Amino acid sequence: MTAIRGLAFLLLLQAAGEAITHALGLPFPGPVVGLVLLLGCLPLSWVREPVSAAADVLLGNLSLLFVPVGVGVVTHLDLVSTYGIPLLVVIVVSTWLGMATTSLVMKAMTRSPSGDPDRG
């Protein structure tokens, strides 16, 4: 029951994000705004616990979420054969850039105010 409450909360935040982007005419997707709202709500235990339970359920069934992607690839093999190399390059480069950016942000966030990384 807690996981269902967490999933409902996630969907509510996504809908709120969509509403905010449409109302304000923001140039980025509503689910991104929903994630920012979720980030602001995570310190609250009554939000964190159900969302954690929902995340556990979703991660436990993650392999099922790849089935539609696999079917889509098989359905469009002609496009994969035509654009496969450029797609592979874009996937590798964007993954590398995402990992590098995450690393730099994490390094900057964990740096202590005194400049000594060993001291908190």
OpenMM code with the backbone's topology and positions (N, CA, C; nanometers):
from openmm import Vec3, app, unit

residues = "MET THR ALA ILE ARG GLY LEU ALA PHE LEU LEU LEU LEU GLN ALA ALA GLY GLU ALA ILE THR HIS ALA LEU GLY LEU PRO PHE PRO GLY PRO VAL VAL GLY LEU VAL LEU LEU LEU GLY CYS LEU PRO LEU SER TRP VAL ARG GLU PRO VAL SER ALA ALA ALA ASP VAL LEU LEU GLY ASN LEU SER LEU LEU PHE VAL PRO VAL GLY VAL GLY VAL VAL THR HIS LEU ASP LEU VAL SER THR TYR GLY ILE PRO LEU LEU VAL VAL ILE VAL VAL SER THR TRP LEU GLY MET ALA THR THR SER LEU VAL MET LYS ALA MET THR ARG SER PRO SER GLY ASP PRO ASP ARG GLY".split()
positions = [
    Vec3(0.0816, -0.1194, 0.0000),
    Vec3(0.0000, 0.0000, 0.0000),
    Vec3(0.0866, 0.1268, 0.0000),
    Vec3(0.2001, 0.1200, 0.0686),
    Vec3(0.2895, 0.2355, 0.0729),
    Vec3(0.3464, 0.2654, -0.0653),
    Vec3(0.3790, 0.1588, -0.1416),
    Vec3(0.4335, 0.1792, -0.2759),
    Vec3(0.3306, 0.2444, -0.3672),
    Vec3(0.2061, 0.2078, -0.3527),
    Vec3(0.1007, 0.2690, -0.4352),
    Vec3(0.0861, 0.4163, -0.4003),
    Vec3(0.0948, 0.4483, -0.2720),
    Vec3(0.0896, 0.5878, -0.2302),
    Vec3(0.2086, 0.6649, -0.2880),
    Vec3(0.3266, 0.6036, -0.2870),
    Vec3(0.4447, 0.6682, -0.3424),
    Vec3(0.4335, 0.6888, -0.4924),
    Vec3(0.3807, 0.5886, -0.5632),
    Vec3(0.3615, 0.6023, -0.7076),
    Vec3(0.2600, 0.7113, -0.7381),
    Vec3(0.1537, 0.7166, -0.6591),
    Vec3(0.0542, 0.8231, -0.6773),
    Vec3(0.1174, 0.9597, -0.6536),
    Vec3(0.2038, 0.9691, -0.5540),
    Vec3(0.2706, 1.0956, -0.5256),
    Vec3(0.3624, 1.1356, -0.6413),
    Vec3(0.4348, 1.0381, -0.6969),
    Vec3(0.5212, 1.0661, -0.8119),
    Vec3(0.4397, 1.1150, -0.9313),
    Vec3(0.3273, 1.0497, -0.9579),
    Vec3(0.2419, 1.0913, -1.0692),
    Vec3(0.1805, 1.2288, -1.0440),
    Vec3(0.1462, 1.2568, -0.9187),
    Vec3(0.0928, 1.3884, -0.8842),
    Vec3(0.1969, 1.4976, -0.9084),
    Vec3(0.3213, 1.4709, -0.8701),
    Vec3(0.4274, 1.5693, -0.8942),
    Vec3(0.4550, 1.5873, -1.0431),
    Vec3(0.4470, 1.4784, -1.1194),
    Vec3(0.4656, 1.4909, -1.2640),
    Vec3(0.3540, 1.5751, -1.3245),
    Vec3(0.2297, 1.5512, -1.2816),
    Vec3(0.1172, 1.6300, -1.3315),
    Vec3(0.1313, 1.7769, -1.2908),
    Vec3(0.1775, 1.8009, -1.1686),
    Vec3(0.1993, 1.9387, -1.1237),
    Vec3(0.3075, 2.0055, -1.2088),
    Vec3(0.4127, 1.9318, -1.2390),
    Vec3(0.5176, 1.9851, -1.3249),
    Vec3(0.4658, 2.0192, -1.4638),
    Vec3(0.3818, 1.9314, -1.5194),
    Vec3(0.3211, 1.9584, -1.6505),
    Vec3(0.2345, 2.0839, -1.6444),
    Vec3(0.1548, 2.0952, -1.5385),
    Vec3(0.0672, 2.2115, -1.5245),
    Vec3(0.1486, 2.3400, -1.5134),
    Vec3(0.2556, 2.3357, -1.4375),
    Vec3(0.3392, 2.4553, -1.4196),
    Vec3(0.4050, 2.4956, -1.5511),
    Vec3(0.4595, 2.3970, -1.6255),
    Vec3(0.5252, 2.4336, -1.7522),
    Vec3(0.4256, 2.4866, -1.8548),
    Vec3(0.3055, 2.4292, -1.8577),
    Vec3(0.2056, 2.4814, -1.9511),
    Vec3(0.1554, 2.6190, -1.9088),
    Vec3(0.1344, 2.6388, -1.7790),
    Vec3(0.0824, 2.7672, -1.7309),
    Vec3(0.1842, 2.8795, -1.7496),
    Vec3(0.3122, 2.8495, -1.7268),
    Vec3(0.4157, 2.9525, -1.7368),
    Vec3(0.4848, 2.9554, -1.8726),
    Vec3(0.4529, 2.8585, -1.9591),
    Vec3(0.5156, 2.8534, -2.0913),
    Vec3(0.6644, 2.8261, -2.0846),
    Vec3(0.7055, 2.7409, -1.9904),
    Vec3(0.8482, 2.7107, -1.9734),
    Vec3(0.8989, 2.6242, -2.0891),
    Vec3(1.0245, 2.6419, -2.1282),
    Vec3(1.0775, 2.5699, -2.2451),
    Vec3(1.1360, 2.4320, -2.2146),
    Vec3(1.0993, 2.3697, -2.1042),
    Vec3(1.1491, 2.2362, -2.0759),
    Vec3(1.0348, 2.1476, -2.0277),
    Vec3(1.0543, 2.0158, -2.0293),
    Vec3(0.9451, 1.9222, -2.0021),
    Vec3(0.8911, 1.9323, -1.8592),
    Vec3(0.7627, 1.9085, -1.8469),
    Vec3(0.6971, 1.9090, -1.7176),
    Vec3(0.7530, 1.8086, -1.6187),
    Vec3(0.7886, 1.6860, -1.6628),
    Vec3(0.8456, 1.5911, -1.5679),
    Vec3(0.9753, 1.6404, -1.5031),
    Vec3(1.0497, 1.7265, -1.5709),
    Vec3(1.1709, 1.7830, -1.5107),
    Vec3(1.1325, 1.8734, -1.3943),
    Vec3(1.0299, 1.9535, -1.4132),
    Vec3(0.9807, 2.0390, -1.3050),
    Vec3(0.9272, 1.9512, -1.1915),
    Vec3(0.8597, 1.8415, -1.2273),
    Vec3(0.8109, 1.7487, -1.1260),
    Vec3(0.9244, 1.6889, -1.0442),
    Vec3(1.0363, 1.6573, -1.1083),
    Vec3(1.1517, 1.6052, -1.0353),
    Vec3(1.2115, 1.7095, -0.9422),
    Vec3(1.2128, 1.8343, -0.9856),
    Vec3(1.2626, 1.9414, -0.8988),
    Vec3(1.1702, 1.9563, -0.7779),
    Vec3(1.0393, 1.9456, -0.8017),
    Vec3(0.9445, 1.9495, -0.6900),
    Vec3(0.9681, 1.8321, -0.5955),
    Vec3(0.9939, 1.7135, -0.6534),
    Vec3(1.0225, 1.5962, -0.5711),
    Vec3(1.1482, 1.6178, -0.4881),
    Vec3(1.2502, 1.6760, -0.5481),
    Vec3(1.3739, 1.7034, -0.4753),
    Vec3(1.3475, 1.7926, -0.3545),
    Vec3(1.2590, 1.8889, -0.3720),
    Vec3(1.2250, 1.9762, -0.2606),
    Vec3(1.1427, 1.9070, -0.1528),
    Vec3(1.0689, 1.8021, -0.1912),
    Vec3(0.9827, 1.7306, -0.0961),
    Vec3(1.0528, 1.6146, -0.0261),
    Vec3(1.1648, 1.5692, -0.0772),
    Vec3(1.2302, 1.4505, -0.0207),
    Vec3(1.2749, 1.4631, 0.1246),
    Vec3(1.3074, 1.5809, 0.1749),
    Vec3(1.3420, 1.5879, 0.3172),
    Vec3(1.2258, 1.5511, 0.4108),
    Vec3(1.1035, 1.5550, 0.3603),
    Vec3(0.9871, 1.5224, 0.4426),
    Vec3(0.9700, 1.3705, 0.4482),
    Vec3(0.9689, 1.3143, 0.5666),
    Vec3(0.9631, 1.1679, 0.5795),
    Vec3(0.8320, 1.1113, 0.5260),
    Vec3(0.7229, 1.1864, 0.5364),
    Vec3(0.5953, 1.1360, 0.4869),
    Vec3(0.5917, 1.1317, 0.3338),
    Vec3(0.6871, 1.1940, 0.2692),
    Vec3(0.7024, 1.1839, 0.1238),
    Vec3(0.8100, 1.0806, 0.0910),
    Vec3(0.9218, 1.0879, 0.1605),
    Vec3(1.0373, 1.0042, 0.1302),
    Vec3(1.0067, 0.8548, 0.1426),
    Vec3(0.9359, 0.8143, 0.2478),
    Vec3(0.9124, 0.6716, 0.2711),
    Vec3(0.8252, 0.6075, 0.1630),
    Vec3(0.7095, 0.6665, 0.1258),
    Vec3(0.6315, 0.6047, 0.0174),
    Vec3(0.7030, 0.6079, -0.1181),
    Vec3(0.7746, 0.7178, -0.1447),
    Vec3(0.8471, 0.7268, -0.2723),
    Vec3(0.9591, 0.6229, -0.2758),
    Vec3(1.0245, 0.5994, -0.1634),
    Vec3(1.1277, 0.4961, -0.1561),
    Vec3(1.0686, 0.3577, -0.1829),
    Vec3(0.9516, 0.3310, -0.1261),
    Vec3(0.8859, 0.2022, -0.1497),
    Vec3(0.8482, 0.1867, -0.2974),
    Vec3(0.7982, 0.2940, -0.3588),
    Vec3(0.7638, 0.2892, -0.5009),
    Vec3(0.8885, 0.2687, -0.5864),
    Vec3(0.9991, 0.3340, -0.5488),
    Vec3(1.1240, 0.3180, -0.6226),
    Vec3(1.1746, 0.1745, -0.6144),
    Vec3(1.1607, 0.1122, -0.4964),
    Vec3(1.2020, -0.0277, -0.4821),
    Vec3(1.1224, -0.1187, -0.5735),
    Vec3(0.9919, -0.0959, -0.5823),
    Vec3(0.9070, -0.1773, -0.6706),
    Vec3(0.9461, -0.1562, -0.8165),
    Vec3(0.9647, -0.0297, -0.8547),
    Vec3(1.0013, 0.0001, -0.9938),
    Vec3(1.1380, -0.0584, -1.0290),
    Vec3(1.2343, -0.0472, -0.9392),
    Vec3(1.3674, -0.1028, -0.9662),
    Vec3(1.3638, -0.2555, -0.9699),
    Vec3(1.2778, -0.3154, -0.8897),
    Vec3(1.2648, -0.4610, -0.8906),
    Vec3(1.2090, -0.5140, -1.0214),
    Vec3(1.1350, -0.4307, -1.0934),
    Vec3(1.0750, -0.4706, -1.2206),
    Vec3(1.1334, -0.3927, -1.3379),
    Vec3(1.2531, -0.3426, -1.3212),
    Vec3(1.3143, -0.2572, -1.4223),
    Vec3(1.3300, -0.3277, -1.5566),
    Vec3(1.3608, -0.4552, -1.5544),
    Vec3(1.3818, -0.5267, -1.6807),
    Vec3(1.2559, -0.5259, -1.7669),
    Vec3(1.1388, -0.5240, -1.7062),
    Vec3(1.0149, -0.5192, -1.7842),
    Vec3(0.9997, -0.3878, -1.8598),
    Vec3(1.0594, -0.2820, -1.8085),
    Vec3(1.0471, -0.1521, -1.8731),
    Vec3(1.1289, -0.1436, -2.0021),
    Vec3(1.2205, -0.2388, -2.0229),
    Vec3(1.3005, -0.2389, -2.1445),
    Vec3(1.2351, -0.3166, -2.2573),
    Vec3(1.1278, -0.3894, -2.2304),
    Vec3(1.0608, -0.4689, -2.3340),
    Vec3(1.0080, -0.3800, -2.4467),
    Vec3(0.9362, -0.2708, -2.4187),
    Vec3(0.8891, -0.1868, -2.5310),
    Vec3(1.0030, -0.1300, -2.6152),
    Vec3(1.1140, -0.0959, -2.5522),
    Vec3(1.2290, -0.0435, -2.6275),
    Vec3(1.2841, -0.1510, -2.7204),
    Vec3(1.2974, -0.2726, -2.6688),
    Vec3(1.3475, -0.3830, -2.7512),
    Vec3(1.2560, -0.4125, -2.8680),
    Vec3(1.1263, -0.4095, -2.8446),
    Vec3(1.0298, -0.4318, -2.9524),
    Vec3(1.0401, -0.3202, -3.0550),
    Vec3(1.0575, -0.1972, -3.0087),
    Vec3(1.0714, -0.0850, -3.1012),
    Vec3(1.1956, -0.0968, -3.1880),
    Vec3(1.3051, -0.1426, -3.1296),
    Vec3(1.4285, -0.1607, -3.2080),
    Vec3(1.4087, -0.2687, -3.3129),
    Vec3(1.3494, -0.3791, -3.2753),
    Vec3(1.3270, -0.4886, -3.3701),
    Vec3(1.2300, -0.4451, -3.4797),
    Vec3(1.1298, -0.3665, -3.4441),
    Vec3(1.0317, -0.3193, -3.5420),
    Vec3(1.0955, -0.2256, -3.6440),
    Vec3(1.1941, -0.1487, -3.6021),
    Vec3(1.2558, -0.0488, -3.6904),
    Vec3(1.4011, -0.0836, -3.7214),
    Vec3(1.4282, -0.2080, -3.7534),
    Vec3(1.5654, -0.2489, -3.7847),
    Vec3(1.6216, -0.1759, -3.9058),
    Vec3(1.5340, -0.1370, -3.9999),
    Vec3(1.5812, -0.0629, -4.1166),
    Vec3(1.6416, 0.0719, -4.0759),
    Vec3(1.5789, 0.1393, -3.9791),
    Vec3(1.6339, 0.2657, -3.9310),
    Vec3(1.7626, 0.2440, -3.8527),
    Vec3(1.7678, 0.1359, -3.7763),
    Vec3(1.8893, 0.1058, -3.7008),
    Vec3(2.0051, 0.0773, -3.7957),
    Vec3(1.9774, 0.0055, -3.9046),
    Vec3(2.0851, -0.0235, -4.0002),
    Vec3(2.1296, 0.1032, -4.0730),
    Vec3(2.0382, 0.1972, -4.0940),
    Vec3(2.0733, 0.3219, -4.1623),
    Vec3(2.1461, 0.4190, -4.0693),
    Vec3(2.0942, 0.4357, -3.9480),
    Vec3(2.1462, 0.5366, -3.8561),
    Vec3(2.2148, 0.4767, -3.7341),
    Vec3(2.2516, 0.3506, -3.7374),
    Vec3(2.3075, 0.2827, -3.6216),
    Vec3(2.4369, 0.3424, -3.5696),
    Vec3(2.5307, 0.3705, -3.6588),
    Vec3(2.6602, 0.4254, -3.6163),
    Vec3(2.6437, 0.5653, -3.5560),
    Vec3(2.5714, 0.6577, -3.6227),
    Vec3(2.5528, 0.7887, -3.5586),
    Vec3(2.4799, 0.7774, -3.4239),
    Vec3(2.3820, 0.6883, -3.4144),
    Vec3(2.3120, 0.6688, -3.2871),
    Vec3(2.4074, 0.6185, -3.1798),
    Vec3(2.4921, 0.5246, -3.2152),
    Vec3(2.5881, 0.4702, -3.1196),
    Vec3(2.6848, 0.5776, -3.0710),
    Vec3(2.7312, 0.6622, -3.1629),
    Vec3(2.8221, 0.7705, -3.1257),
    Vec3(2.7526, 0.8680, -3.0304),
    Vec3(2.6292, 0.9054, -3.0630),
    Vec3(2.5549, 0.9985, -2.9783),
    Vec3(2.5314, 0.9378, -2.8401),
    Vec3(2.4962, 0.8112, -2.8343),
    Vec3(2.4711, 0.7453, -2.7054),
    Vec3(2.5983, 0.7407, -2.6223),
    Vec3(2.7098, 0.7038, -2.6828),
    Vec3(2.8362, 0.6940, -2.6082),
    Vec3(2.8814, 0.8316, -2.5610),
    Vec3(2.8787, 0.9307, -2.6490),
    Vec3(2.9255, 1.0652, -2.6121),
    Vec3(2.8348, 1.1270, -2.5061),
    Vec3(2.7031, 1.1150, -2.5225),
    Vec3(2.6123, 1.1752, -2.4246),
    Vec3(2.6220, 1.1046, -2.2901),
    Vec3(2.6427, 0.9734, -2.2909),
    Vec3(2.6617, 0.9017, -2.1651),
    Vec3(2.7891, 0.9482, -2.0968),
    Vec3(2.8961, 0.9610, -2.1728),
    Vec3(3.0226, 1.0075, -2.1159),
    Vec3(3.0085, 1.1485, -2.0602),
    Vec3(2.9439, 1.2381, -2.1350),
    Vec3(2.9254, 1.3755, -2.0869),
    Vec3(2.8395, 1.3791, -1.9603),
    Vec3(2.7364, 1.2971, -1.9558),
    Vec3(2.6518, 1.2914, -1.8369),
    Vec3(2.7274, 1.2417, -1.7156),
    Vec3(2.8096, 1.1392, -1.7350),
    Vec3(2.8887, 1.0859, -1.6233),
    Vec3(2.9938, 1.1864, -1.5781),
    Vec3(3.0571, 1.2543, -1.6730),
    Vec3(3.1591, 1.3528, -1.6377),
    Vec3(3.0962, 1.4712, -1.5638),
    Vec3(2.9817, 1.5171, -1.6108),
    Vec3(2.9123, 1.6281, -1.5449),
    Vec3(2.8707, 1.5890, -1.4038),
    Vec3(2.8161, 1.4688, -1.3900),
    Vec3(2.7760, 1.4207, -1.2577),
    Vec3(2.8956, 1.4139, -1.1644),
    Vec3(3.0071, 1.3666, -1.2151),
    Vec3(3.1281, 1.3575, -1.1345),
    Vec3(3.1756, 1.4955, -1.0894),
    Vec3(3.1759, 1.5913, -1.1801),
    Vec3(3.2207, 1.7258, -1.1460),
    Vec3(3.1276, 1.7931, -1.0459),
    Vec3(2.9961, 1.7737, -1.0639),
    Vec3(2.9004, 1.8325, -0.9704),
    Vec3(2.9151, 1.7685, -0.8332),
    Vec3(2.9307, 1.6367, -0.8289),
    Vec3(2.9464, 1.5677, -0.7010),
    Vec3(3.0752, 1.6118, -0.6311),
    Vec3(3.1813, 1.6273, -0.7091),
    Vec3(3.3079, 1.6723, -0.6524),
    Vec3(3.2935, 1.8126, -0.5938),
    Vec3(3.2223, 1.8996, -0.6648),
    Vec3(3.2030, 2.0359, -0.6168),
    Vec3(3.1133, 2.0388, -0.4934),
    Vec3(3.0145, 1.9524, -0.4880),
    Vec3(2.9214, 1.9515, -0.3746),
    Vec3(2.9838, 1.8914, -0.2490),
    Vec3(3.0793, 1.8007, -0.2659),
    Vec3(3.1398, 1.7367, -0.1497),
    Vec3(3.2648, 1.8092, -0.1014),
    Vec3(3.3050, 1.9124, -0.1701),
    Vec3(3.4214, 1.9890, -0.1285),
    Vec3(3.3876, 2.0668, -0.0018),
    Vec3(3.4767, 2.0602, 0.0950),
    Vec3(3.4521, 2.1312, 0.2216),
    Vec3(3.4792, 2.2796, 0.2026),
    Vec3(3.4188, 2.3635, 0.2870),
    Vec3(3.4403, 2.5076, 0.2751),
    Vec3(3.5866, 2.5483, 0.2937),
    Vec3(3.6630, 2.4701, 0.3714),
    Vec3(3.8032, 2.5052, 0.3945),
    Vec3(3.8941, 2.4656, 0.2788),
    Vec3(3.8386, 2.3896, 0.1831),
    Vec3(3.9180, 2.3457, 0.0700),
    Vec3(3.9852, 2.2116, 0.0912),
    Vec3(3.9800, 2.1588, 0.2130),
    Vec3(4.0396, 2.0297, 0.2430),
    Vec3(3.9331, 1.9216, 0.2275),
    Vec3(3.9445, 1.8316, 0.1262),
    Vec3(3.8405, 1.7319, 0.1027),
    Vec3(3.8288, 1.6298, 0.2158),
    Vec3(3.9310, 1.6175, 0.3009),
    Vec3(3.9260, 1.5190, 0.4097),
    Vec3(3.8528, 1.5717, 0.5322),
    Vec3(3.8331, 1.7009, 0.5375),
    Vec3(3.7640, 1.7589, 0.6531),
    Vec3(3.6226, 1.7956, 0.6149),
    Vec3(3.5245, 1.7647, 0.7020),
    Vec3(3.3846, 1.7921, 0.6757),
    Vec3(3.3478, 1.9240, 0.7152),
] * unit.nanometer
topology = app.Topology()
chain = topology.addChain("A")
for resn in residues:
    res = topology.addResidue(resn, chain)
    for name in ("N", "CA", "C"):
        topology.addAtom(name, app.Element.getBySymbol(name[0]), res)
